[in-house]
Each structure stands twice: as C-alpha cells, then as structure tokens.
Amino acid sequence: MLFVNYPKCSTCRKAKNWLDEHDFEYESKHIVEDNPTADELREWWKTSELPLKRFFNTSGMKYRELKLKDKLPDMSEDEQLDLLATDGMLVKRPILVHDDIVLVGFKVKEWEEKLL
C-alpha cells in the first residue's frame, strides 16, 4: 500500500491516523519531495476511474496562481498529467494506492467501504 501525502496537510495527518488506527502497513511518500511522475499519475488516474480534474488540488495556492480553473478545460490529458508531475503542491492529497484501488482525498466513509 502506498500513501502519498504532504505531512503538513491536516487532511493527510487524519488519513495517516486512520491508517494507523486500523493497523494498515504502508509506504509513505512525500508528495513534494518525491512528486509522482506523469506515468504514475496516469496509471493511478486510470485505475481510480475518477475524472482527471479530481487529481488537482483545486483549493491550493499554486492552482489559483496558475489560473488552472480557466486553463484545464483547454488542456489535453497528457498536458494535465505532465503539469501535475511538475509540482506536488498541484496534486490533490492524500492519494492511497492499494492493488486495484486508488483513493484521492480522505473521506472516512469511502476509505471504510473500500478498505475494511
């Protein structure tokens, strides 16, 4: 199980605590120091079956600075994935990758349904 997170993020800390409380073993990956590659993101996106926009941290400063709300609709999927791979602060977190499950963000009910 891979837990991609930003340690200063309160939601990531809640997710980590949830994993620990349920005795999950996982590898932790710091999303800024070790940003996912475009290929990793592409694989996770395809597995998740979520819209690609869900992988963007739409509430982040970087997202707003780059005015991505207006730019994303005109970008190809490859361009979006390449952009996500440039900066971990653009990526929604946490991301949990386990076998054929990819969870983006932390929603207790969703994690319970998919993992317990």
C-alpha positions as CSV (number, residue, x, y, z in Angstrom):
1,M,0.0,0.0,0.0
2,L,1.4,3.4,-1.0
3,F,0.3,6.5,1.0
4,V,1.2,9.7,-1.0
5,N,0.9,12.7,1.3
6,Y,2.1,16.1,2.4
7,P,3.0,15.8,6.2
8,K,1.9,19.4,6.9
9,C,-1.6,18.8,5.5
10,S,-4.2,18.3,8.2
11,T,-6.3,16.0,6.0
12,C,-3.2,13.9,5.3
13,R,-2.5,13.6,9.0
14,K,-6.1,12.5,9.6
15,A,-5.7,9.9,6.9
16,K,-2.4,8.7,8.3
17,N,-4.0,8.4,11.8
18,W,-6.9,6.4,10.3
19,L,-4.5,4.0,8.6
20,D,-2.5,3.6,11.8
21,E,-5.7,3.0,13.9
22,H,-6.7,0.3,11.5
23,D,-3.2,-1.3,11.5
24,F,-2.5,-0.9,7.8
25,E,1.0,-1.3,6.7
26,Y,2.0,1.3,4.1
27,E,4.9,3.0,2.4
28,S,4.7,6.8,2.9
29,K,5.7,9.1,0.0
30,H,6.2,12.8,0.5
31,I,4.3,14.4,-2.4
32,V,6.6,17.4,-2.7
33,E,10.0,15.8,-2.1
34,D,9.1,12.8,-4.3
35,N,6.5,14.1,-6.7
36,P,4.6,11.4,-8.7
37,T,5.7,11.1,-12.3
38,A,3.2,11.6,-15.2
39,D,3.3,7.9,-15.8
40,E,2.4,7.1,-12.1
41,L,-0.3,9.7,-12.2
42,R,-1.7,8.3,-15.4
43,E,-1.8,4.8,-14.0
44,W,-3.5,5.9,-10.8
45,W,-6.0,8.0,-12.7
46,K,-7.0,5.2,-15.0
47,T,-7.3,2.8,-12.0
48,S,-9.3,5.2,-10.0
49,E,-11.9,5.8,-12.8
50,L,-12.2,9.4,-11.5
51,P,-12.2,12.5,-13.7
52,L,-8.7,13.8,-14.1
53,K,-9.7,17.1,-12.5
54,R,-10.1,15.2,-9.2
55,F,-6.3,14.8,-9.1
56,F,-5.8,18.6,-8.9
57,N,-5.5,20.4,-5.6
58,T,-8.2,22.9,-6.6
59,S,-8.0,24.7,-3.2
60,G,-4.2,25.2,-3.4
61,M,-2.5,28.5,-3.9
62,K,-0.5,27.1,-6.8
63,Y,-3.7,26.1,-8.6
64,R,-5.0,29.6,-8.2
65,E,-1.7,31.3,-9.1
66,L,-1.6,29.4,-12.4
67,K,-5.3,30.2,-13.1
68,L,-5.8,26.5,-13.8
69,K,-9.6,26.7,-13.4
70,D,-9.7,28.6,-16.7
71,K,-6.8,26.7,-18.4
72,L,-7.6,23.0,-17.6
73,P,-10.6,22.7,-20.0
74,D,-8.3,23.6,-23.0
75,M,-5.5,21.2,-22.0
76,S,-5.1,17.7,-23.2
77,E,-5.0,14.8,-20.7
78,D,-1.3,14.4,-21.4
79,E,-0.7,18.1,-20.7
80,Q,-2.6,18.0,-17.5
81,L,-0.7,14.9,-16.3
82,D,2.7,16.5,-17.2
83,L,1.7,19.6,-15.3
84,L,0.7,17.6,-12.2
85,A,4.1,15.9,-12.4
86,T,5.9,19.2,-12.2
87,D,4.8,20.2,-8.6
88,G,3.4,18.1,-5.8
89,M,1.5,21.1,-4.5
90,L,-0.7,20.9,-7.6
91,V,-1.8,17.3,-6.7
92,K,-4.8,16.5,-4.5
93,R,-3.8,14.6,-1.5
94,P,-3.6,12.2,0.1
95,I,-3.6,9.5,-2.5
96,L,-3.8,5.9,-1.4
97,V,-2.8,3.2,-3.9
98,H,-3.5,-0.4,-3.0
99,D,-3.8,-3.2,-5.5
100,D,-6.6,-2.1,-7.9
101,I,-7.8,0.7,-5.6
102,V,-6.8,4.3,-5.8
103,L,-8.3,6.8,-3.4
104,V,-7.9,10.5,-3.8
105,G,-8.5,12.8,-0.8
106,F,-9.6,11.4,2.5
107,K,-13.3,10.6,3.1
108,V,-13.7,8.2,6.0
109,K,-16.8,6.5,4.6
110,E,-15.2,5.9,1.3
111,W,-12.0,4.5,2.8
112,E,-14.0,2.3,5.1
113,E,-16.1,0.9,2.2
114,K,-13.0,0.3,0.0
115,L,-10.5,-0.9,2.6
116,L,-12.3,-2.6,5.5
